[in-house]
Amino acid sequence: MKGPLGLGGPFAFQLGVGAMSFRRFLFNISCACLAAAGTSVLAQDIPSPYSEYYGTVERVIDGDTLVVRLDLWPGLEAIYSVRVRGVDAPELRGAKCPQERLWAEEAKAQAEKLYGPGTTVRIENVELDSFGRAIADIRRWRSDRWMHFADEMVEREMAQAWQEDWPDIDWCGPRVEQ
């Protein structure tokens, strides 16, 4: 008997009602081979489409938010406000007390010193936070390695380590240990 490829033997199929199609047979064989090899098609290490971008800082909003011009692909750029993952800095807008406003101005000045306009940055692991803002890891190149924005600001005591599910930091209460 000849099959759809004109072959005999194991590739001979009877195509008709209730018969296995050649395409289905190839699919089943492929799945069996992958299973035998211990590899799952769904378990491949496929990078997130939002894993890494490069861009230039346009301006610093405050101690934990930058406006960045991102290079999406050749000839296509976009400008986004990006909040830094893993830290919280005092707020300039909506400061609840004069001390918070003062700390916010200091944090912004430090961020501008480190990540001022024109600084090349790498944006990684982009997600949306609970307010719909872009939140990501932000890094800058310093002669021999990529520096992490969150770490730099915490080390300089301009921001505190913080996660979205943690309580808000009370910048107007007693000075919080950093």
FITOR-554553 format. One record per residue: residue in one letter; x, y, z of N, C-alpha, C, O in turn. Coordinates in pm, whole numbers, padded with zeros to 5 digits, always signed. Example, Ala and Ser with C-alpha at 12.3 -4.5 7.8 and 13.67 -1.06 7.14 Angstrom:
a+01319-00569+00780+01230-00450+00780+01320-00330+00780+01424-00332+00846s+01285-00225+00708+01367-00106+00714+01290+00003+00787+01341+00114+00804
//
This chain:
m+00085-00118+00000+00000+00000+00000+00089+00124+00000+00190+00128+00071k+00052+00225-00079+00127+00350-00088+00054+00456-00005-00069+00464-00005g+00133+00537+00066+00077+00644+00149+00076+00776+00075+00102+00779-00045p+00047+00889+00146+00035+01021+00083+00166+01070+00023+00164+01156-00065l+00278+01018+00068+00406+01060+00012+00453+00964-00097+00564+00976-00148g+00368+00869-00130+00406+00771-00230+00499+00666-00174+00562+00593-00250l+00508+00657-00042+00597+00561+00022+00518+00441+00071+00398+00450+00099g+00586+00329+00082+00523+00212+00138+00571+00191+00281+00637+00279+00336g+00540+00080+00340+00587+00046+00474+00524+00131+00581+00403+00154+00578p+00604+00182+00678+00548+00254+00793+00484+00386+00755+00407+00442+00834f+00513+00439+00635+00452+00565+00595+00327+00546+00510+00275+00642+00453a+00280+00426+00501+00159+00399+00424+00039+00422+00516+00027+00356+00619f-00047+00513+00478-00165+00545+00557-00288+00529+00470-00285+00548+00349q-00392+00493+00535-00518+00488+00465-00590+00617+00503-00636+00631+00616l-00599+00710+00408-00665+00837+00436-00813+00823+00404-00850+00791+00291g-00893+00845+00500-01037+00834+00480-01105+00859+00612-01041+00900+00709v-01232+00835+00617-01309+00858+00738-01257+00767+00848-01248+00646+00831g-01224+00829+00961-01176+00753+01076-01028+00720+01071-00974+00667+01168a-00964+00748+00961-00820+00719+00951-00740+00837+01005-00787+00951+01001m-00619+00810+01054-00532+00916+01104-00472+00989+00985-00417+00927+00894s-00482+01122+00987-00422+01200+00878-00271+01198+00892-00218+01176+01001f-00204+01222+00783-00057+01224+00784-00008+01337+00873+00089+01320+00947r-00073+01452+00867-00035+01566+00950-00049+01532+01098+00037+01566+01178r-00157+01465+01133-00179+01425+01272-00073+01325+01317-00023+01331+01429f-00039+01232+01226+00065+01134+01255+00198+01203+01284+00265+01169+01382l+00237+01300+01200+00362+01371+01221+00360+01448+01354+00461+01451+01425f+00246+01509+01386+00231+01579+01513+00252+01483+01630+00326+01514+01724n+00188+01367+01625+00200+01268+01732+00344+01219+01746+00394+01205+01857i+00409+01193+01633+00549+01148+01637+00637+01257+01697+00725+01228+01778s+00614+01382+01657+00694+01494+01710+00677+01504+01861+00776+01519+01933c+00554+01497+01907+00529+01504+02052+00596+01388+02125+00654+01406+02232a+00588+01268+02067+00648+01152+02129+00800+01167+02137+00862+01132+02237c+00860+01219+02030+01006+01239+02030+01046+01341+02135+01145+01321+02207l+00971+01451+02145+01003+01553+02245+00986+01498+02386+01067+01526+02474a+00880+01421+02407+00858+01363+02539+00969+01264+02574+01016+01259+02687a+01009+01186+02476+01116+01090+02500+01247+01160+02532+01329+01109+02608a+01267+01277+02473+01390+01352+02499+01382+01431+02629+01480+01493+02670g+01266+01431+02692+01250+01505+02817+01233+01653+02796+01258+01732+02887t+01190+01694+02677+01174+01835+02645+01027+01863+02620+00960+01791+02547s+00979+01968+02680+00842+02011+02657+00843+02132+02566+00921+02225+02586v+00756+02132+02468+00747+02246+02377+00709+02371+02456+00758+02480+02426l+00622+02358+02556+00575+02471+02633+00679+02519+02736+00669+02631+02786a+00777+02436+02767+00873+02471+02871+01000+02534+02817+01096+02553+02891q+01001+02568+02688+01120+02631+02633+01145+02764+02701+01052+02831+02745d+01269+02803+02709+01307+02928+02773+01291+03042+02673+01388+03082+02607i+01171+03092+02662+01142+03201+02570+01144+03331+02650+01069+03344+02746p+01230+03427+02612+01237+03552+02689+01107+03632+02678+01036+03625+02578s+01080+03707+02783+00964+03795+02783+00982+03901+02675+01093+03949+02653p+00874+03938+02606+00889+04044+02506+00918+04180+02569+00953+04274+02498y+00905+04191+02700+00929+04317+02769+01050+04308+02861+01055+04374+02964s+01147+04226+02824+01256+04199+02917+01365+04305+02917+01425+04329+03022e+01395+04371+02803+01508+04464+02803+01496+04568+02691+01468+04535+02576y+01518+04694+02729+01520+04805+02634+01638+04895+02669+01686+04894+02782y+01683+04971+02571+01787+05071+02595+01729+05207+02560+01643+05218+02473g+01776+05310+02628+01725+05443+02600+01811+05550+02664+01921+05524+02713t+01757+05670+02663+01826+05787+02716+01732+05861+02810+01614+05880+02779v+01784+05901+02924+01702+05977+03020+01671+06114+02960+01760+06185+02915e+01543+06149+02962+01498+06281+02919+01497+06377+03038+01543+06490+03029r+01442+06327+03153+01438+06408+03274+01408+06320+03394+01359+06208+03380v+01439+06372+03511+01411+06304+03637+01285+06366+03695+01277+06488+03710i+01186+06284+03728+01063+06335+03790+01084+06349+03940+01052+06453+03998d+01136+06243+04003+01166+06246+04145+01267+06136+04175+01331+06085+04083g+01284+06100+04299+01387+06005+04337+01363+05862+04297+01450+05777+04318d+01248+05831+04239+01223+05694+04195+01150+05687+04060+01095+05582+04027t+01149+05795+03983+01081+05795+03854+01159+05879+03752+01198+05992+03779l+01179+05820+03634+01249+05888+03525+01161+05893+03401+01074+05808+03382v+01182+05993+03318+01123+05995+03185+01234+05952+03090+01340+06014+03086v+01209+05846+03013+01312+05785+02930+01266+05778+02785+01152+05741+02756r+01357+05813+02693+01334+05794+02550+01390+05656+02516+01511+05634+02520l+01300+05563+02484+01340+05425+02459+01359+05400+02311+01282+05448+02227d+01464+05324+02278+01487+05278+02142+01415+05145+02126+01461+05042+02177l+01301+05146+02055+01224+05023+02040+01279+04936+01928+01292+04815+01944w+01311+04996+01815+01385+04933+01706+01433+05045+01616+01391+05159+01635p+01519+05018+01519+01577+05128+01439+01469+05221+01383+01376+05178+01314g+01485+05348+01414+01392+05448+01364+01265+05464+01445+01182+05548+01411l+01247+05386+01551+01126+05397+01632+01164+05417+01778+01228+05332+01840e+01124+05531+01831+01149+05564+01971+01016+05595+02039+00917+05627+01973a+01015+05585+02170+00898+05620+02249+00946+05680+02380+01050+05641+02433i+00870+05775+02432+00906+05838+02558+00806+05793+02665+00685+05806+02648y+00860+05739+02775+00776+05688+02883+00829+05734+03018+00949+05754+03037s+00737+05749+03110+00771+05768+03251+00785+05627+03309+00694+05545+03296v+00899+05600+03373+00925+05467+03426+00959+05479+03574+01051+05551+03612r+00884+05408+03657+00910+05404+03800+01010+05293+03828+01003+05186+03767v+01102+05319+03919+01206+05222+03952+01150+05115+04045+01088+05146+04146r+01173+04990+04008+01127+04877+04090+01214+04864+04214+01336+04883+04208g+01150+04833+04327+01224+04796+04447+01258+04909+04543+01321+04884+04646v+01218+05033+04511+01246+05144+04602+01127+05238+04608+01040+05239+04521d+01127+05317+04714+01033+05428+04727+01113+05547+04777+01193+05537+04870a+01090+05660+04712+01156+05785+04752+01046+05883+04792+00932+05868+04749p+01078+05983+04874+00978+06083+04912+00920+06150+04787+00988+06165+04686e+00794+06191+04797+00723+06249+04682+00739+06400+04678+00725+06469+04779l+00768+06451+04559+00770+06597+04539+00627+06649+04531+00589+06744+04599r+00549+06584+04444+00409+06623+04432+00330+06549+04540+00339+06427+04552g+00256+06622+04615+00175+06560+04719+00251+06529+04846+00209+06443+04923a+00363+06599+04870+00436+06579+04996+00342+06612+05111+00269+06711+05107k+00345+06530+05214+00252+06546+05327+00305+06635+05437+00232+06670+05530c+00433+06674+05428+00491+06762+05529+00616+06827+05470+00669+06780+05370p+00663+06936+05531+00782+07004+05479+00906+06913+05475+00988+06925+05383q+00919+06824+05573+01036+06735+05575+01035+06640+05454+01140+06616+05394e+00918+06587+05419+00909+06500+05302+00947+06577+05177+01019+06525+05091r+00900+06700+05165+00933+06782+05048+01084+06805+05039+01142+06796+04930l+01148+06835+05151+01293+06857+05154+01368+06730+05111+01459+06736+05028w+01330+06615+05168+01393+06488+05131+01369+06456+04984+01457+06405+04915a+01249+06487+04935+01217+06461+04794+01306+06544+04702+01353+06495+04599e+01330+06670+04739+01418+06755+04658+01561+06701+04659+01628+06704+04555e+01608+06652+04775+01742+06593+04784+01752+06465+04700+01851+06443+04631a+01648+06382+04707+01648+06257+04630+01646+06286+04480+01716+06220+04402k+01567+06385+04439+01563+06420+04297+01700+06473+04252+01747+06438+04144a+01762+06556+04332+01894+06611+04297+01997+06498+04283+02079+06500+04191q+01993+06400+04372+02086+06287+04363+02057+06204+04238+02150+06161+04169a+01930+06180+04209+01893+06105+04088+01938+06179+03963+01985+06117+03867e+01925+06312+03963+01970+06391+03848+02122+06384+03832+02173+06385+03720k+02193+06377+03944+02339+06367+03938+02381+06233+03877+02473+06227+03796l+02312+06125+03916+02346+05991+03869+02285+05956+03733+02348+05892+03650y+02161+06000+03712+02083+05961+03595+02026+06084+03524+01909+06084+03484g+02105+06186+03509+02058+06310+03449+02026+06296+03301+02055+06192+03241p+01966+06400+03243+01932+06398+03100+02054+06360+03016+02165+06409+03036g+02030+06270+02920+02136+06224+02832+02202+06095+02877+02278+06035+02801t+02175+06051+03000+02235+05927+03050+02175+05807+02976+02054+05796+02963t+02262+05719+02927+02216+05595+02863+02174+05498+02973+02247+05477+03070v+02057+05439+02955+02005+05346+03054+01958+05217+02988+01924+05213+02869r+01956+05113+03069+01899+04984+03028+01777+04962+03116+01786+04966+03239i+01664+04938+03053+01538+04915+03124+01508+04766+03113+01503+04711+03003e+01489+04700+03229+01468+04555+03230+01340+04519+03306+01296+04592+03395n+01283+04406+03269+01169+04347+03341+01054+04445+03356+01007+04470+03467v+01009+04500+03247+00903+04601+03248+00768+04536+03279+00731+04435+03219e+00697+04596+03373+00561+04553+03410+00479+04679+03437+00530+04790+03437l+00350+04658+03459+00265+04768+03505+00238+04747+03652+00212+04635+03696d+00244+04856+03731+00212+04844+03873+00061+04856+03891-00013+04864+03793s+00016+04855+04015-00128+04856+04043-00196+04985+03998-00319+04990+03990f-00118+05090+03970-00174+05217+03922-00166+05228+03770-00203+05331+03714g-00116+05123+03703-00104+05125+03558+00022+05194+03508+00034+05220+03388r+00117+05224+03597+00243+05288+03557+00345+05182+03517+00344+05070+03569a+00432+05219+03423+00543+05130+03388+00638+05125+03507+00676+05229+03561i+00675+05006+03547+00770+04986+03656+00875+04889+03606+00842+04788+03543a+01002+04918+03635+01109+04836+03579+01237+04852+03659+01250+04942+03742d+01330+04762+03633+01467+04777+03684+01537+04872+03587+01529+04855+03466i+01606+04972+03642+01675+05070+03558+01823+05067+03595+01860+05068+03713r+01907+05062+03493+02052+05057+03514+02120+05159+03422+02069+05194+03316r+02238+05206+03466+02321+05294+03384+02459+05233+03374+02503+05161+03464w+02527+05263+03265+02663+05211+03245+02763+05302+03312+02760+05424+03294r+02851+05243+03392+02959+05319+03455+03092+05253+03422+03133+05162+03495s+03157+05292+03322+03289+05251+03273+03316+05101+03268+03379+05054+03174d+03271+05024+03366+03302+04881+03366+03184+04791+03395+03196+04668+03386r+03068+04847+03430+02952+04763+03461+02824+04846+03464+02828+04969+03468w+02711+04775+03462+02580+04839+03473+02548+04859+03620+02549+04764+03698m+02519+04984+03659+02483+05018+03797+02330+05016+03809+02260+05058+03718h+02280+04967+03921+02137+04953+03945+02083+05075+04018+02128+05106+04129f+01987+05145+03958+01932+05269+04014+01884+05249+04157+01920+05327+04245a+01806+05145+04181+01750+05123+04315+01861+05108+04419+01855+05169+04526d+01962+05029+04387+02072+05008+04482+02147+05138+04509+02181+05169+04623e+02172+05215+04402+02246+05340+04419+02171+05438+04509+02232+05504+04593m+02041+05448+04491+01962+05543+04571+01951+05497+04717+01955+05580+04808v+01936+05368+04739+01928+05316+04876+02062+05333+04946+02067+05375+05062e+02172+05302+04877+02306+05317+04937+02334+05462+04978+02405+05486+05075r+02279+05557+04903+02301+05699+04933+02193+05754+05028+02190+05874+05055e+02106+05667+05078+01998+05702+05170+01903+05806+05112+01853+05893+05185m+01879+05798+04982+01786+05888+04914+01651+05819+04888+01555+05884+04848a+01647+05688+04911+01525+05610+04893+01535+05489+04987+01641+05459+05042q+01422+05421+05002+01420+05302+05085+01375+05184+05002+01293+05198+04911a+01430+05067+05034+01384+04944+04969+01235+04931+04996+01189+04953+05108w+01161+04895+04893+01015+04888+04908+00958+04799+04799+01006+04799+04686q+00855+04723+04832+00782+04640+04735+00636+04683+04735+00585+04734+04835e+00570+04661+04624+00434+04710+04607+00335+04657+04711+00239+04726+04745d+00358+04538+04763+00264+04483+04862+00299+04523+05006+00233+04480+05100w+00404+04605+05023+00441+04655+05156+00360+04780+05188+00310+04845+05096p+00345+04814+05319+00274+04938+05353+00352+05061+05305+00474+05056+05289d+00280+05170+05281+00343+05294+05239+00440+05343+05347+00420+05322+05466i+00545+05408+05301+00643+05464+05395+00592+05599+05444+00550+05684+05365d+00596+05619+05576+00553+05745+05635+00675+05837+05645+00751+05829+05741w+00692+05923+05545+00807+06012+05541+00795+06125+05642+00893+06194+05670c+00676+06147+05697+00655+06256+05792+00663+06209+05938+00663+06292+06029g+00669+06081+05960+00681+06028+06095+00825+06035+06141+00908+06102+06079p+00855+05967+06249+00994+05961+06295+01082+05908+06182+01037+05824+06104r+01205+05955+06174+01297+05914+06066+01305+05762+06061+01336+05698+06161v+01277+05708+05947+01277+05563+05928+01420+05517+05905+01494+05579+05828e+01460+05408+05971+01595+05352+05951+01608+05302+05810+01517+05239+05756q+01723+05329+05748+01742+05286+05609+01838+05173+05601+01866+05123+05492
//
